[in-house]
Amino acid sequence: FQASNPGQFENDSDVLWQRGHVPETTVYHGRVGINTDAPDEALVVCGNAKVMGRVMHPSDSRAKQNIQEVDTNEQLRRITQMRLVEFDYKPEFASVMGIKNT
């Protein structure tokens, strides 16, 4: 795997991209930033992202089984025991994330 921009990597030891064990996959051991040079998570996209397929998330019903109705009275009782808070984002986080109304 090679960088698409000439000179992006100074030498071969800087290249962390590898072919995956599964066909048609690429692996990078580290953080990836798109439109940022300081990603603080595994993948940070600063801008819009277009997905031409499905995105699976742990809360997606397609990833669950044995979904059952619950006793609403019991659940409301549990909700009244929750700690509710209001907050403002820290300015440095809001500016990096493009959040205008903190």
N, C-alpha and C positions, 0 to 999 in steps of 0.2 A: 504494500500500500504506500502510495506516495502523496505528498501534499500537493494540492492543486495550484498553490502559489509558489513559484520558484523562490528558493531561499528561505522558505517559511521555517524549515528546520535547519539548524546549523550543522548537525552531523547525524549519522544514523542512530547514535545512542539517544538522541532527543525524540525519536519517533516512538510513540507509545501505542499507535494504532496497529492492530493485528487482525489477521483473518480469524473469524470465529470457527468453532468446531462444527457448527451447523452450517450447511450450504447457504451462500448469499448473506452472510453476516460479517460484521466488522466489530471488533472489540477495542475499547479505549479504557485504560486503567487510569482513572483520574476524573477531573471535572471538565465539562465541556461548556463553553460560553459562546452564544451566538449574539453578536452585536454588543458584547461585553468582554473585557479582558480580565475580569475579576469574578468568575462564577463562584458562588458560595454554596452551591448544591451540585448534585451529579450532572444536571442539565439545567442551564439558565438561558432562556430565550427572552431577549429584550426587544420586543416588537410582536407583530402578529405571527401566528403559526397557522398554516393550512394543513389539515389532515384529510387525506383522500381515502380514508378507511375508518375502521372502528377504533376507539380508544377504550381500553378496558381499565377499570378502576376497582379496587376492592369493594366499593359500595355498589357496584353494578349488579343488578339482579341476575345477569347472565352468569355471574361467578358464585351464586349462592344456591343452596338447596334447603329443603325442610323449612321453607318460609311459612310462618303460622301467625294468625291473628293473636293479639294479646289482650289481657284484661285492661281496658282503658282506665278504669277507676284506680287500679294499682299503679299504672304508669303515670297518671296525673299526680298521685301521691308522691311518687319518686321525683317527678319534675319539681314539685314544690320544695324539695330538699336540695335542689341544685343551687350552686353559687352563681349568681348572675353579676356581670361586671360591665362597665363602660370603659373605653380606653381610647387613647390617641396613639398613633404610630410614632415611633421615634423619627425625627426629621431625617437622619441619615438613611434609615431604611426606606422611608417614603420617597425620598429623592431617587434612590437607586431603583426602586420598583416602579417609578412613574406615577405614584399615588399623589393626586393633587389635594383631595379632601381627606385630611388625616384624622 
